[in-house]
C-alpha cells in the first residue's frame, strides 16, 4: 500500500474533477491510500468540433491514457460511457464504480416537461443516441447539436438560446444541478448510453498486481457485470460511443440479468430494438454471463439490420 499520495488523472471540467474526487475519497476511506488529483486536458475538452465529426471514440480519454502509459499518474477515472470498448495496450480496467442513476434528464424553460414542449421547440444535445430516440417520440421538435460542459449547456436554456437541453441525470447530480431537471426519461422511453452513470478506473497492466489490490475497493461487481453486457452490444455492432446505440442491463429479482438495447436512426424513422435475459447461475462467473448476453442480443439485432443503421450514422446519412 502506497504511503505517498497515489496520482489520479482526471479531466479538468467541474464534472470530471467532482467524480474523480468522489472516487479518491471513497478509495482513501476504504483503504487508507492517500490520493492527489492530477488535472489533464483532453482533446475533447479543447476542440470546438462536434463529436459526430470527431468519431466520438476516445476524444475524452486518450490524454489520460497517454499520461498513464508515461508513468505520470498511477490511475485514471473516466465516465464509462466515454470509454472505447476496445482494450488499450498496456492498460487494464481496474474498477467500475457502483452506478448512479443511468437515465437521461430534460432541463427545460419554465419547468416544462418533454410532452409539454410546444411544437418546434429547440432541444440541445451532443448525443446522436438521444436525438434518435427523442425524435422517435417527438418528431415535431427541433434537435440542435451542442458542446460544452453542463453549466454551459444549461446556460443556453437560461439565456433563452434553447428551449431545453438533455443531459445525463447522474452527471447533473455530480455537479449539484439536479434542481434544473424538469423531466426524467425512463429507460422504457429512452435507453441510456452503454455504461451511463458508472465510472471507469484504469491503471497500467504492469502495475496491476499492486495497484489492483487497493483499487478493488471501489469496484462494484454487479455494476461491472451490467455494463459489460451493454458494452459488448456496442462492440459487436462496431459502434463508437457517439453512435445512436442505447443499452441498459439490470438484475431482476429472480437472479437473472436482463438486457435491453436499441439502435435508432437519427431522424427517428428506423429502429431495431431487442431484449434478452440470462440466468447468471448457468455460467462460471457473472461477467462471462454478461458478455454472452451482450453478444447474443447484438447478433440478433444485426440480423434485424442494426448494423446498417450504425453504418449509415457513421457515414453521415442519418445525422
N, C-alpha and C positions, 0 to 999 in steps of 0.2 A: 504494500500500500504506500503511495507516494506521500512524503511529508511536505514537499514543496508543492505549491498550487499546480494542479493539472490545468493545462491551457485548452479552453473550449473555444473553437472557432464559430463565429456567428456572423450573419449579415448585419448591416448597420441599422436597418429600419427599426422603428419602435416595436413592431410586432415580433420581428426576429429576435431582438435583444430581450424582449419580455419572455418569450417562450424558452429561450436559451437559459435565461436566469432562473426560470422555474425548474428546468432540468438540473441546473447546477445546485440549486438549493435542496432539491429532493435527494440528489446524489450525496451531498455533504451530510444531510440529516440521517441518511440510511447507512452510510459507510464511514463517515468522518473524513473523507477525502476532500481537501480544500480545492476550490476551483476558481480560476480567473477567466473572464471573458476576453477574447481577442477579436476585435472588430475587423471584418474583411469586406471589401466592396466587390460585389459580383457584377458580371457584365449585364445581367438583367436589371440591376439597380441603376445603371448609368445610361443605358441605351434608351432612346425615345421611341424605338420601333415597336410595333405591336407584336405580341407573342406569336401570332399566326405567321408573321413574316420571318420570325427567328426559328420557327420549328418548335419552340417551346422547350424541348427536352434539354435539360442541363444548364440553362441560362442562369439559374439562380444557385446552382450547386458546384459548378466546375471550379470556381475560385477557391472555395472551401476545400475541395478535394485536392487541388494543387498544393494548398498550404499543409494539408495532412501529409501528402507524399514527400514534401520538402522537409518535414520534421518541425515546422513552425508551430504546430498545435498537436495535442495528443488525441483529441476527438472533436467532432463537429456535429452540430444539430441542424437538421433540415425539416421543413414541412414535408411530410412524407409524400403528399400529393405532387410535390415538385421534383421528387427523386426519380431519375430514369429507372426503368425496370431492368435494364442490362447491368450486370455487375461491373464494378470498376476494378481494373487490375491493381492489386496491392492493397485493396481496401475491403472491409467486411462490415456488414450491418450488425452492429454490436447490440443494439436495443431498439425496441419500438415501445414508445410510452403508451400508457392507458389512454384510449381515445376519448377526446371531448366530443361534444355534440357534432355529428357529421353533417348536419343539414345546412342548406343554403338559406339565407335570410334576405328579405327585402327591406330597404330603408327608403321610404318614400316621403314626399312632401305632404304636409297637412295630415300626417298619420294615416294615409291611405293604405288599404290592403290591396293585394295584387288584383283581386276581382273587381275592385272599385276604381282602378285607374281608368280615366277616360280614354276612349279610342284615340290612337295617335300619340299617346304619351311616350316620352323618351325614357328608356331604361338602359342604364350604362352597366356594362360588364366586360371584362377582358377575357372571358371564357367562351369558346365556341360550344362547349358542352352545355353551358347554361342557356346560351342563345337558342340552341337547337330545341331543348326541352321546353323552354318558356314559349318559343314561337309555336310549338305544337299546342300549347294551352291557350295562348292569346296571340294569334297571328295579326291582330289589329293594332298591336303596339309596335313602336319603332325601337329596335335594339341598337345601341351605339357602342362601338369599341372604346374602352378607356384604359389608361395605365395609371400608375401611381400607387402610393401606399393607401391604407384605409382612410386616413384622415383627409388626403387629397380627394379621394373618390366621394366621401361623404360631403366634402365642401362643395362639390358640384351640384348637390341637391339643395343645400342651404343657400347657395347663391342663385338658385333657380336656373342654372345652366341645364340641368336634367330634372326630370320628374321623380326619378328613383334610380337606385343602384342596387345590385345584388352582390353580396359578399358571403363568405363562409361565416356561419354563426360562431364557430369556435374561435376564429381569428378576431372577430369583433369583441368577444369576451376577453381575449388576452390583452387587448388594448383599452379595455374599460368603456366600450361604446355600445353595449347591449341596449342602452336607452334609446338608441337611434333606430332600433329594429321595429318595423311596423307590421311585419308578417313573416312567417316561417314556412318554408316549403317542406312538407312531409316527404319522406323518401318514396312514397307511392306516387307523388306528383313529379318530383324532380330528383332523380338519382344523383347522389354526390359524386365527386371525383374519386377514383380509387385511392384509398388511404386518407381521405379528407378527415381532419380532426385529430390525426395522430402525428407524432413527431418521430423522426428517424435519427438515430445516433450512430455515426460511422467512426471507425478507428482503423489504423493500419493492421493488415494481416500479421505482419511481423511482430506487432506488439500484443496480438490478441490474447496470448496466454496470460499475461499480466493484467492488461487493461480490461479484458472481458470479465475478470474476476470481480471487479468492482462496478463496471458498467451494467452488469447483470442485475444490479439492484434497482435499476429504473426500467427494466424490461417487463412488459405485461403480456404473458403468453397468449391469453385469449384475443387480445388486440392483434398480436403478431399473426395469429392464425387467420383471423378475419381479413386483414389487409393483404395477406399472402394470396388468398382466393381472388380478391379484387384485382391485384396487380398482375396475377397470371392471366386474367382475361385481357388486360391491356397489352401484355407482352405477346400473347398468342395472336392478337389482332394486329400486331406490329404497329401499334399506335403510340404516339408520344403523349406527354402529359397535357398538351394543348389540343388533343383530338376530342371530337364530340362523343366521348365514351363516359358513361356513368356506371357505377357499380357499388353495391353495398352488401356486405355479408354480416350475419349476426347469428348467435347461438340461440336455439329455441329451447323451450322448457324441457323437451324430451331428449336433449343432448345432441341434437343434430345441428349441423352448420348449414344455414340457408343463404343462398347467394342469388341476388337479382342483378341484372345488367341490361343496359340499353345502349344502342348506337343510333343516333338520330341525325338526319341531315340538318344542316344549319338553318335551312328555311322551314324546318318542321314538317316537311311533306312526306318524308320516308323515314321509317324506323324499323329496327329489328330489336325485339326485346326477348329476354329469356329468364328462366328461373329454375334452379336446381337445389337439391339438398342432399347431404350425405350423413350417414351415421358415423361420427368420429371414431367410435369404438371398433369399427371394422378395419381400421388402419393402424400400422405400428405406432404412428405418432400423429398429433393434431395438425402439424404443419404439412405433413405429407398428404393428409386427408384434404386439407385446404387447397393444396396445389392440384390434386387430382380433380377436385370440384371445379376449380377455375378453368382447367384445360377442357374438361368435358363440356362446360357451358359455352366456352369460346368456340369450340369446334361446331357445336350445334348452331350457334349464331352465324358462323361463317357459312354454313350450308344454307342459311336463310338470306345471305347477301350482305352481312355486316361488314365484311372486308371491303366490299365495293364502296360502301358509304364512307368508310375511313379513307380509302384511296382518293375518292372524289374530293373530300375535305382537304386532304394534303395537297392536292393539285390546285386548290382554289376554286373548284367548280361549285362548291356549296357555301363558300364564305363571302 
